[in-house]
């Protein structure tokens, strides 16, 4: 039976690749910057990963196939079930947990306001690829949601930013102090706005930066982006950085790991080269050696 990839996850130790076993087991393989990363897609099909809720995954009842270019490894039926009880889809308004409102900065002119369950800490910011960020407030879910909508409208920022946009601005970031200053200025503008719900506690500005977590040795200029994985296809290179769901290789290749989810993967040969569909072109690197899969 095949272990299937569930994509990139962020832990206290950094980025890791998640796995889902044939008996419902889940585990993760930690990724190391500077190390080779080589894998080949098995000869099977990409399958729906079902629904994960409250730390438990319910498998897709029909093990549906999923298109290779899809950004989600869910079939339409599992996606509908997932959104039927979801804070993000506003179908779980009764969630009693405290929530936090955050301001996330991804690059010049690319900012959003969002909410996350307080118990998750900064995990949501890592998953989204936020380079610099700060908390704005904390309180009950609906108060946090109303505050999010108020600030989004008042600051003129979107509720969603495409990952393609995040990648584009990621390659041209100003120095850390400039990033922090822009976030602090936006926090001050937000804090001065009237109309915040009384049940939401406002939080002081404490700017955090993820650059050292995402690319401790620098970020290679992106030259090529994987657009699809295919059976028998290979991705090979040396991992240089990660941000949100994206893996950045030293040769300029970028892989959105949402495309990995649902596939079975195996170790590629040491001399393997990347041969999956890509957008753009860029120079390659000599073959590298890898001790095991991830």
C-alpha positions as CSV (number, residue, x, y, z in Angstrom):
1,X,0.0,0.0,0.0
2,X,1.2,3.5,-0.8
3,X,2.1,6.3,1.6
4,X,0.8,9.6,0.1
5,X,2.3,13.0,0.5
6,X,0.1,15.6,2.3
7,X,2.3,18.6,1.4
8,X,4.4,21.0,3.4
9,X,3.8,21.5,7.1
10,X,5.5,23.9,9.5
11,X,6.7,22.7,12.9
12,X,8.8,24.2,15.7
13,X,11.8,22.7,13.9
14,X,11.0,24.3,10.6
15,X,9.5,22.9,7.3
16,X,8.6,19.2,6.9
17,X,6.9,17.0,4.4
18,X,3.7,15.3,5.7
19,X,2.7,11.7,4.9
20,X,-0.5,9.8,5.2
21,X,-0.3,6.0,5.5
22,X,-2.6,3.2,4.1
23,X,-3.9,2.5,7.7
24,X,-4.5,6.2,8.5
25,X,-1.0,6.8,10.0
26,X,0.4,10.3,9.7
27,X,4.0,11.3,10.0
28,X,6.4,14.0,8.7
29,X,9.9,14.2,7.3
30,X,11.9,17.2,8.3
31,X,13.6,19.2,5.5
32,X,17.1,20.6,5.8
33,X,18.3,23.7,4.0
34,X,21.4,23.1,1.9
35,X,20.7,19.4,1.6
36,X,19.8,17.6,-1.7
37,X,16.2,16.8,-2.3
38,X,15.4,14.3,-5.0
39,X,12.2,12.4,-5.5
40,X,10.2,10.6,-8.3
41,X,6.4,10.4,-8.5
42,X,5.3,6.8,-8.5
43,X,3.4,5.3,-11.4
44,X,0.0,5.5,-9.8
45,X,-2.5,8.3,-9.8
46,X,-3.0,11.3,-7.5
47,X,-5.7,10.5,-5.0
48,X,-8.0,12.6,-2.8
49,X,-6.7,12.9,0.8
50,X,-10.2,13.1,2.3
51,X,-11.0,15.5,5.1
52,X,-8.7,16.4,8.1
53,X,-10.6,17.8,11.1
54,X,-9.6,18.1,14.8
55,X,-6.3,16.4,14.1
56,X,-7.9,13.3,12.5
57,X,-8.2,12.5,8.8
58,X,-11.2,10.8,7.3
59,X,-10.3,9.1,4.1
60,X,-12.1,9.8,0.8
61,X,-14.8,7.0,0.6
62,X,-14.1,6.5,-3.1
63,X,-10.4,7.3,-3.3
64,X,-11.1,9.7,-6.1
65,X,-8.4,10.8,-8.5
66,X,-7.3,14.5,-8.5
67,X,-6.0,16.5,-11.5
68,X,-2.2,17.0,-11.4
69,X,-2.5,20.8,-11.7
70,X,-5.1,21.2,-8.9
71,X,-3.9,23.2,-5.9
72,X,-5.9,21.0,-3.5
73,X,-5.7,17.2,-3.1
74,X,-9.4,16.9,-2.5
75,X,-12.2,15.7,-4.7
76,X,-15.3,18.0,-5.0
77,X,-17.3,16.0,-2.5
78,X,-14.6,16.0,0.2
79,X,-14.0,19.7,-0.4
80,X,-17.7,20.4,0.1
81,X,-17.7,18.4,3.3
82,X,-14.6,20.2,4.5
83,X,-16.2,23.6,4.0
84,X,-19.5,22.5,5.6
85,X,-17.9,23.0,9.1
86,X,-15.1,25.5,8.6
87,X,-14.2,28.8,10.2
88,X,-12.6,30.0,7.0
89,X,-15.9,29.3,5.1
90,X,-17.9,30.9,7.9
91,X,-19.8,27.6,8.5
92,X,-18.5,27.2,12.1
93,X,-19.5,30.4,13.8
94,X,-19.9,28.7,17.1
95,X,-16.2,27.8,17.6
96,X,-15.6,28.7,21.3
97,X,-11.8,29.1,21.0
98,X,-10.2,32.5,21.3
99,X,-8.9,33.9,18.0
100,X,-6.3,36.4,17.1
101,X,-6.3,39.0,14.3
102,X,-3.0,39.5,12.5
103,X,-1.4,41.8,10.0
104,X,0.7,39.9,7.5
105,X,3.3,41.5,5.1
106,X,4.6,39.5,2.1
107,X,6.4,42.1,0.2
108,X,6.2,45.7,-1.1
109,X,2.5,46.6,-1.4
110,X,1.4,43.1,-0.5
111,X,-0.4,43.0,2.9
112,X,-3.4,41.3,4.3
113,X,-5.4,41.1,7.6
114,X,-6.5,37.7,8.8
115,X,-7.5,35.6,11.8
116,X,-6.2,32.4,13.3
117,X,-7.1,30.3,16.4
118,X,-4.9,31.5,19.3
119,X,-3.8,28.0,20.1
120,X,-2.1,27.7,16.7
121,X,0.4,30.5,17.5
122,X,2.2,31.8,14.5
123,X,1.7,28.6,12.4
124,X,-0.8,30.2,10.1
125,X,1.6,33.0,9.3
126,X,4.3,30.4,8.4
127,X,1.8,28.5,6.3
128,X,0.9,31.6,4.4
129,X,4.5,32.7,3.8
130,X,4.2,35.9,5.7
131,X,7.7,37.5,5.8
132,X,6.9,40.1,8.5
133,X,3.8,40.4,10.7
134,X,2.3,41.4,14.0
135,X,-0.8,40.7,16.1
136,X,-3.6,43.2,16.1
137,X,-6.1,41.8,18.7
138,X,-7.6,38.8,20.4
139,X,-11.1,37.7,21.3
140,X,-14.1,35.5,20.4
141,X,-14.4,34.3,16.9
142,X,-17.1,36.6,15.7
143,X,-15.5,39.6,17.2
144,X,-12.2,38.7,15.5
145,X,-14.1,38.2,12.2
146,X,-15.8,41.6,12.4
147,X,-12.5,43.2,13.2
148,X,-10.9,41.5,10.3
149,X,-13.6,42.9,7.9
150,X,-13.4,46.4,9.5
151,X,-9.6,46.6,9.1
152,X,-9.5,45.1,5.7
153,X,-12.0,47.7,4.4
154,X,-10.4,50.6,6.2
155,X,-6.8,49.8,5.2
156,X,-7.7,48.8,1.7
157,X,-6.1,45.4,1.9
158,X,-7.4,42.1,0.4
159,X,-8.5,39.0,2.3
160,X,-6.5,36.7,-0.1
161,X,-3.3,37.1,-2.0
162,X,-2.3,34.6,-4.7
163,X,0.8,32.6,-4.1
164,X,2.1,33.6,-7.5
165,X,2.0,37.2,-6.3
166,X,3.8,36.3,-3.1
167,X,6.6,34.6,-5.0
168,X,7.0,37.6,-7.3
169,X,7.4,40.1,-4.5
170,X,9.5,37.7,-2.3
171,X,12.4,38.1,-4.7
172,X,12.6,41.9,-4.2
173,X,12.3,42.5,-0.5
174,X,13.6,45.6,1.3
175,X,15.9,45.2,4.3
176,X,14.4,44.0,7.6
177,X,14.2,47.5,9.3
178,X,12.1,48.8,6.4
179,X,9.8,45.8,6.5
180,X,9.3,46.3,10.3
181,X,8.7,50.0,9.9
182,X,6.0,49.4,7.2
183,X,4.2,46.9,9.4
184,X,4.4,49.1,12.5
185,X,2.9,52.0,10.5
186,X,0.0,49.9,9.4
187,X,-0.5,48.6,12.9
188,X,-0.7,52.2,14.1
189,X,-3.3,53.1,11.4
190,X,-5.4,50.0,12.4
191,X,-5.2,50.8,16.1
192,X,-6.4,54.4,15.5
193,X,-9.6,53.2,13.7
194,X,-13.0,53.5,15.5
195,X,-15.5,50.7,15.5
196,X,-13.5,47.9,17.0
197,X,-15.8,45.4,18.8
198,X,-15.7,45.9,22.5
199,X,-15.1,42.2,23.1
200,X,-11.9,42.2,21.2
201,X,-8.7,43.0,23.1
202,X,-6.3,45.2,21.2
203,X,-2.7,44.0,21.2
204,X,0.4,46.2,21.1
205,X,2.6,46.1,18.1
206,X,5.4,43.5,18.3
207,X,6.8,43.0,14.8
208,X,8.1,39.5,14.0
209,X,10.1,38.5,10.9
210,X,10.3,35.1,9.3
211,X,13.2,35.7,6.9
212,X,15.7,33.8,9.0
213,X,13.2,30.9,9.2
214,X,12.4,30.9,5.5
215,X,15.8,31.5,4.0
216,X,18.7,31.6,6.6
217,X,21.3,31.6,3.8
218,X,19.5,33.8,1.3
219,X,16.8,33.4,-1.3
220,X,17.8,32.3,-4.8
221,X,16.2,34.3,-7.6
222,X,13.2,32.2,-8.9
223,X,13.7,31.2,-12.5
224,X,11.3,28.2,-13.0
225,X,8.1,27.1,-11.3
226,X,6.8,23.5,-11.3
227,X,3.3,23.6,-12.8
228,X,2.3,20.0,-12.5
229,X,3.6,16.6,-11.3
230,X,3.1,13.5,-13.5
231,X,3.6,9.8,-12.9
232,X,7.2,8.9,-13.2
233,X,8.2,12.6,-13.1
234,X,11.2,13.7,-11.1
235,X,12.2,16.8,-9.1
236,X,15.9,17.1,-8.1
237,X,18.0,19.8,-6.6
238,X,19.4,21.3,-3.5
239,X,16.9,22.9,-1.1
240,X,17.8,26.5,-0.4
241,X,14.7,28.0,1.3
242,X,11.0,27.5,2.0
243,X,8.1,30.0,2.5
244,X,4.5,29.1,3.0
245,X,3.9,26.0,0.8
246,X,6.8,26.8,-1.6
247,X,10.2,25.1,-1.7
248,X,13.0,27.1,-3.3
249,X,15.9,25.2,-4.9
250,X,19.4,26.6,-5.3
251,X,19.1,26.5,-9.1
252,X,16.1,28.9,-9.0
253,X,13.4,26.2,-9.2
254,X,10.3,26.8,-7.1
255,X,7.9,24.0,-6.1
256,X,4.5,24.6,-4.6
257,X,4.1,21.6,-2.4
258,X,0.3,21.7,-2.6
259,X,1.0,20.0,-6.0
260,X,2.7,17.1,-4.0
261,X,-0.3,16.3,-1.9
262,X,-2.1,13.1,-2.9
263,X,0.9,11.6,-4.8
264,X,3.0,8.6,-3.8
265,X,6.7,9.5,-3.9
266,X,9.9,7.6,-4.1
267,X,13.6,8.3,-3.9
268,X,15.1,9.5,-7.2
269,X,18.6,8.4,-8.5
270,X,21.5,10.6,-7.5
271,X,22.1,11.6,-11.1
272,X,18.4,12.5,-11.6
273,X,17.3,15.9,-13.0
274,X,14.0,17.7,-12.9
275,X,11.8,16.7,-15.7
276,X,8.2,17.6,-14.7
277,X,6.3,20.4,-16.4
278,X,7.6,23.8,-15.6
279,X,7.0,27.4,-16.5
280,X,10.1,29.4,-17.5
281,X,13.7,28.2,-17.9
282,X,16.8,28.4,-15.9
283,X,20.3,26.9,-15.5
284,X,20.7,23.5,-13.9
285,X,23.1,22.2,-11.3
286,X,25.3,19.1,-11.2
287,X,23.7,16.0,-9.8
288,X,23.7,15.8,-6.0
289,X,23.6,12.8,-3.6
290,X,20.8,12.1,-1.1
291,X,20.9,9.6,1.7
292,X,17.1,8.9,1.8
293,X,13.8,10.3,0.8
294,X,13.5,13.6,2.7
